[in-house]
Amino acid sequence: MSQAPLAPPQASSTALRAPHASHRGAICVDCRTLLPAGERCDGGPMHRVTSLDSVEGRGKLLDEVWGPPSARRRARQLARAGGGGVGVGSVLEGCTSCGGCDVPDGEALIVVAVIALIGAVCMALYWVVMKIVEAIRAHQNRPKPHGGLLRPASVGRRVGPAGVITRVLPDPQAAPGVGPRLLEAPASGVGCAAYAVDLSCKRFLRAGLMLHTAESAGFEVRLDDGSVAHVPAGRIRLEGPMERRSRGSAPAVARYVEELAPRNPEPDDDALFPYDTVQELVLQPGDRVRLFGEFERIVDAGAAGSYRGGAQAILMPVGVPALRREPKGE
């Protein structure tokens, strides 16, 4: 039995769909996975979900990231105060208490000059040391964000078939006549069929995960046995090698975060998603992926590429799609 020929990978479109941060109205405070409103976390019942659309929900996340309000105020006060020291005037205290010195005038001038020089050097060193101590204390007392305590849900152990992404499916929410469009990756800005992004903040021994999100534009996968699988648009679980970027080299992520959690202009307003490192994984047409989890077969008589004009069975994921990017050689 012959197989349908493998369609060439779909070319990138010039019109990209921006990542929809506003479509994610909830977050797991334990693993920091971004979720649609009302959806449970894939991590299980131990993962607590809170709303990003309510003041109460955002307050719960803020407490997880920065601690309760009293701890945040105390940390800001300590950071502002920094370190202190005694006044430099005490160094010269008692200089005038000594009586007359039985030293000849010429030698007295030399002694006074040497003492004054040594005193100036000592005071300069003292000032530099105290400034260093203040900077260290301010750095130690600054508010420190805390990442998720648990890891985001993995793709699971139920290994499925592998194949190549051939095309992006039409957006079901697009206006009539609008063709398929690739998603715009939040960090790199490239067009993609799907992406995963992790925002992290450096800690002493490890980086704390502040935000994890993965989204699909909706795409088709031609499997190795010739059959077809469809990954619908929306949230997915995606694993694979990620590209690391600094915050400064990914300015577009700041706009994504701002859309997700707008900040107030007050100087004491704490960010819900503090980060200094961005990791991104993108899937594009032509990339090889492996599917995980449970799938069901749906008959689509109108699907393109159906064998001898008959109905074609398409694999559709049950629940949240789970994929892993594979090396192209496998």
C-alpha positions as CSV (number, residue, x, y, z in Angstrom):
1,M,0.0,0.0,0.0
2,S,1.5,3.3,-1.1
3,Q,1.7,6.3,1.2
4,A,0.7,9.8,0.4
5,P,3.7,11.9,-0.6
6,L,5.2,14.1,2.1
7,A,4.1,17.7,1.5
8,P,6.8,20.3,1.5
9,P,7.2,22.4,4.6
10,Q,5.0,25.5,4.6
11,A,6.9,28.7,3.8
12,S,7.0,31.4,6.5
13,S,4.3,34.0,6.2
14,T,5.0,37.7,6.4
15,A,1.9,38.3,8.6
16,L,2.5,36.8,12.0
17,R,0.1,36.3,14.9
18,A,1.3,38.0,18.0
19,P,1.6,35.8,21.1
20,H,-1.7,36.1,23.1
21,A,-0.6,36.8,26.6
22,S,-4.0,38.2,27.4
23,H,-5.6,34.8,26.7
24,R,-3.9,33.4,29.8
25,G,-5.9,34.6,32.8
26,A,-4.5,32.3,35.4
27,I,-1.2,30.9,36.7
28,C,0.0,28.0,38.8
29,V,1.7,29.6,41.8
30,D,3.7,26.4,42.5
31,C,5.2,25.8,39.0
32,R,4.5,29.2,37.4
33,T,2.8,27.7,34.3
34,L,0.6,30.2,32.5
35,L,-3.0,28.9,32.1
36,P,-6.3,29.9,30.5
37,A,-8.8,31.2,33.1
38,G,-10.6,28.4,34.9
39,E,-8.2,25.7,33.8
40,R,-6.4,23.4,36.2
41,C,-2.6,22.9,36.2
42,D,-1.3,19.7,34.5
43,G,0.9,19.1,37.5
44,G,-1.9,17.7,39.6
45,P,-3.9,18.6,42.7
46,M,-0.8,19.8,44.6
47,H,-0.4,22.6,42.1
48,R,-2.4,25.7,43.2
49,V,-3.9,28.0,40.5
50,T,-4.8,31.6,41.0
51,S,-6.4,34.2,38.7
52,L,-4.4,37.0,37.1
53,D,-7.6,39.0,36.4
54,S,-8.5,39.7,40.0
55,V,-6.8,41.8,42.7
56,E,-7.0,38.9,45.1
57,G,-5.4,36.4,42.7
58,R,-2.6,38.8,41.8
59,G,-2.0,39.4,45.5
60,K,-1.6,35.7,46.1
61,L,1.0,35.5,43.3
62,L,2.8,38.6,44.7
63,D,3.0,37.0,48.1
64,E,4.6,33.8,46.6
65,V,7.1,35.9,44.6
66,W,8.1,38.6,47.2
67,G,6.6,37.4,50.5
68,P,3.8,39.0,52.5
69,P,3.5,42.9,52.5
70,S,5.2,43.3,55.9
71,A,8.3,41.4,54.7
72,R,8.4,43.4,51.4
73,R,8.3,46.7,53.3
74,R,11.0,45.6,55.7
75,A,13.2,44.4,52.8
76,R,12.8,47.8,51.0
77,Q,13.6,49.7,54.2
78,L,16.8,47.7,54.8
79,A,17.8,48.1,51.2
80,R,17.4,51.9,51.3
81,A,19.1,52.2,54.7
82,G,22.2,50.2,53.6
83,G,25.1,50.2,56.0
84,G,26.3,53.0,58.3
85,G,29.4,54.0,60.1
86,V,30.8,56.4,62.5
87,G,31.6,60.0,61.5
88,V,35.0,60.7,60.2
89,G,35.3,63.6,62.6
90,S,35.9,61.1,65.4
91,V,39.2,60.3,63.8
92,L,40.6,63.7,64.8
93,E,38.8,63.7,68.1
94,G,41.2,64.7,70.9
95,C,43.7,66.4,68.6
96,T,43.4,69.7,70.4
97,S,43.5,68.1,73.9
98,C,47.2,67.7,73.9
99,G,49.1,70.6,75.3
100,G,52.0,72.4,73.8
101,C,54.5,70.3,72.1
102,D,58.2,70.8,72.9
103,V,59.2,70.5,69.3
104,P,61.2,73.1,67.4
105,D,59.3,75.1,64.8
106,G,60.9,73.6,61.7
107,E,60.6,70.0,62.8
108,A,57.0,70.8,64.0
109,L,55.9,71.7,60.5
110,I,57.3,68.5,59.1
111,V,55.7,66.4,61.8
112,V,52.3,68.1,61.3
113,A,52.5,67.6,57.5
114,V,53.3,63.9,57.9
115,I,50.5,63.4,60.4
116,A,48.0,65.4,58.2
117,L,49.0,63.2,55.1
118,I,48.6,60.0,57.1
119,G,45.3,61.2,58.5
120,A,44.0,62.1,55.0
121,V,45.0,58.7,53.6
122,C,43.4,56.9,56.5
123,M,40.2,58.9,56.2
124,A,40.0,58.2,52.4
125,L,40.5,54.5,53.0
126,Y,38.0,54.5,55.7
127,W,35.4,56.2,53.5
128,V,36.0,53.8,50.6
129,V,35.7,50.8,53.0
130,M,32.5,52.1,54.5
131,K,31.0,52.7,51.0
132,I,31.8,49.1,50.1
133,V,30.2,47.9,53.3
134,E,27.1,49.9,52.6
135,A,26.8,48.6,49.0
136,I,27.2,45.0,50.3
137,R,24.6,45.5,53.0
138,A,22.2,47.1,50.5
139,H,22.7,44.2,48.1
140,Q,22.1,41.6,50.8
141,N,19.0,43.4,52.1
142,R,17.4,44.0,48.7
143,P,14.0,42.2,48.1
144,K,14.7,38.8,46.6
145,P,12.1,37.2,44.3
146,H,11.2,33.5,44.8
147,G,10.5,31.2,41.9
148,G,8.2,28.2,41.7
149,L,8.7,25.4,44.2
150,L,7.6,22.7,41.8
151,R,8.6,21.9,38.2
152,P,6.1,22.4,35.4
153,A,4.4,19.2,34.1
154,S,6.5,17.2,31.7
155,V,5.3,15.6,28.4
156,G,4.8,12.4,30.3
157,R,5.9,8.8,29.8
158,R,3.4,7.7,27.2
159,V,5.6,7.9,24.1
160,G,3.7,8.3,20.8
161,P,4.7,8.5,17.1
162,A,7.1,10.9,15.5
163,G,7.0,13.0,12.4
164,V,7.6,16.3,10.6
165,I,5.6,19.5,10.9
166,T,4.3,20.2,7.4
167,R,2.0,23.2,7.7
168,V,0.2,25.6,10.0
169,L,-3.5,25.1,10.2
170,P,-6.0,28.0,9.6
171,D,-6.8,30.0,12.7
172,P,-10.4,29.0,13.7
173,Q,-10.8,32.5,15.2
174,A,-9.6,34.4,12.2
175,A,-11.8,36.4,9.9
176,P,-13.1,34.7,6.8
177,G,-10.6,34.6,4.0
178,V,-7.6,34.9,6.3
179,G,-5.1,32.1,5.6
180,P,-2.9,30.3,8.1
181,R,-0.4,32.5,10.0
182,L,2.6,31.6,12.0
183,L,2.9,32.7,15.7
184,E,5.5,35.3,16.6
185,A,7.8,33.9,19.2
186,P,7.9,36.3,22.3
187,A,11.7,36.4,22.6
188,S,13.2,36.0,19.1
189,G,10.3,37.4,17.1
190,V,10.6,34.7,14.5
191,G,7.6,33.0,12.9
192,C,6.9,29.6,14.3
193,A,4.3,26.9,14.6
194,A,4.7,26.7,18.4
195,Y,6.9,28.1,21.1
196,A,7.8,27.6,24.8
197,V,9.3,30.3,27.0
198,D,10.8,30.2,30.5
199,L,11.5,33.4,32.4
200,S,14.0,32.9,35.3
201,C,15.7,35.0,37.9
202,K,19.2,34.2,39.1
203,R,19.6,33.0,42.7
204,F,22.7,32.0,44.6
205,L,22.8,28.3,43.7
206,R,20.2,28.1,40.9
207,A,17.7,30.1,38.9
208,G,14.1,30.5,40.1
209,L,11.5,29.9,37.4
210,M,9.1,32.9,37.4
211,L,7.0,32.1,34.3
212,H,6.5,29.1,32.0
213,T,4.3,29.2,28.9
214,A,3.9,27.2,25.7
215,E,1.5,27.9,22.8
216,S,0.7,26.4,19.4
217,A,-0.6,28.1,16.3
218,G,-2.2,24.9,15.3
219,F,-0.3,22.7,12.9
220,E,-0.1,19.4,11.0
221,V,2.4,16.6,11.6
222,R,3.1,14.0,8.9
223,L,4.0,10.9,10.9
224,D,6.6,8.3,9.9
225,D,3.9,5.8,8.9
226,G,2.3,8.2,6.5
227,S,-0.7,9.2,8.7
228,V,-1.4,12.7,9.9
229,A,-1.8,14.3,13.3
230,H,-3.2,17.7,14.1
231,V,-2.1,19.8,17.0
232,P,-4.8,22.4,17.7
233,A,-4.1,26.0,18.5
234,G,-3.7,26.9,22.2
235,R,-1.8,25.8,25.2
236,I,0.6,22.8,24.8
237,R,3.4,21.1,26.7
238,L,6.6,21.3,24.8
239,E,10.1,20.1,25.6
240,G,13.5,20.3,23.8
241,P,16.7,22.2,23.7
242,M,16.1,25.9,24.5
243,E,18.1,29.0,23.5
244,R,19.2,31.1,26.4
245,R,19.1,34.9,26.2
246,S,19.7,37.7,28.7
247,R,16.9,40.1,29.4
248,G,18.6,42.9,27.5
249,S,18.9,40.9,24.4
250,A,15.1,40.0,24.3
251,P,13.3,43.4,24.7
252,A,10.1,42.0,23.1
253,V,9.6,39.8,26.2
254,A,9.1,42.9,28.3
255,R,6.1,43.9,26.1
256,Y,4.7,40.4,26.5
257,V,5.0,40.5,30.3
258,E,3.6,44.0,30.4
259,E,0.5,42.9,28.5
260,L,0.2,39.9,30.8
261,A,0.7,41.9,34.1
262,P,0.7,45.7,33.7
263,R,2.6,47.5,36.4
264,N,1.5,50.5,38.4
265,P,3.6,53.7,38.2
266,E,4.3,53.7,42.0
267,P,8.0,53.1,42.8
268,D,7.2,50.4,45.4
269,D,5.1,48.4,42.9
270,D,6.7,44.9,42.8
271,A,6.7,43.0,39.5
272,L,4.8,39.8,39.3
273,F,7.3,38.3,36.9
274,P,10.8,39.5,37.7
275,Y,13.4,37.9,35.4
276,D,16.9,38.4,34.1
277,T,17.1,35.3,31.9
278,V,14.9,34.2,29.0
279,Q,14.9,30.6,27.5
280,E,13.0,30.0,24.3
281,L,12.2,26.9,22.1
282,V,10.4,27.4,18.8
283,L,8.9,24.8,16.4
284,Q,8.8,25.6,12.7
285,P,7.5,23.8,9.6
286,G,10.1,21.2,8.7
287,D,11.0,20.4,12.4
288,R,10.8,16.9,13.6
289,V,8.7,16.2,16.7
290,R,7.6,13.3,18.8
291,L,4.1,13.1,20.2
292,F,3.2,12.1,23.8
293,G,0.1,11.2,25.6
294,E,-3.3,9.9,24.4
295,F,-4.6,10.4,20.8
296,E,-7.9,9.6,19.1
297,R,-8.6,9.0,15.4
298,I,-11.1,11.4,13.8
299,V,-12.3,10.8,10.3
300,D,-12.1,13.9,8.1
301,A,-13.6,13.3,4.6
302,G,-12.6,16.7,3.4
303,A,-8.9,16.6,4.5
304,A,-6.3,17.4,1.9
305,G,-4.1,14.4,1.0
306,S,-6.7,11.7,1.8
307,Y,-5.8,8.4,0.2
308,R,-7.6,7.8,-3.2
309,G,-10.1,10.6,-2.4
310,G,-11.5,8.7,0.6
311,A,-11.9,9.7,4.1
312,Q,-8.7,10.3,6.1
313,A,-8.2,9.5,9.7
314,I,-6.5,12.2,11.6
315,L,-4.9,11.8,15.0
316,M,-6.1,14.4,17.5
317,P,-4.7,14.7,21.1
318,V,-6.9,14.1,24.1
319,G,-6.4,16.9,26.5
320,V,-3.4,19.3,26.4
321,P,-1.1,18.3,23.5
322,A,2.4,17.2,24.6
323,L,5.4,17.2,22.2
324,R,9.2,17.0,22.2
325,R,11.4,18.5,19.5
326,E,13.6,15.8,18.0
327,P,16.9,16.1,16.2
328,K,16.2,16.0,12.5
329,G,18.4,13.0,12.0
330,E,16.3,10.7,14.1
